[in-house]
């Protein structure tokens, strides 16, 4: 093989690997964001049900409250696989925003 063909093949290989790597990293990042979104959405939906059924009256609803009153199963962070702290809470005054406490 001539030197030009080797350089061409190596260049093409490098370009393909660069495109593949960036695409794979982007897909992985989006996947993780969606996993986190699904988990937090389940927690927030449970908090909304609790709040609108007048079972939870405080401005901050803790996960422990949701576990007791709504029968929510124990929630884990899909990225770290660790169980959320029972004192993590949903802030009603801030448009039902989930705040994780470590």
Buried (B, 14 or more C-beta within 10 A) or exposed (E): EEEEEEEEEEEEEEEEEEEEEEEEEEEEEEEEEEEBEEBBEEBBEBBBBBBEEEBBEEEBBBBBBBBEBBEBEEBEBBEEEEEBEBEBBBBBEEEBEBEEEE
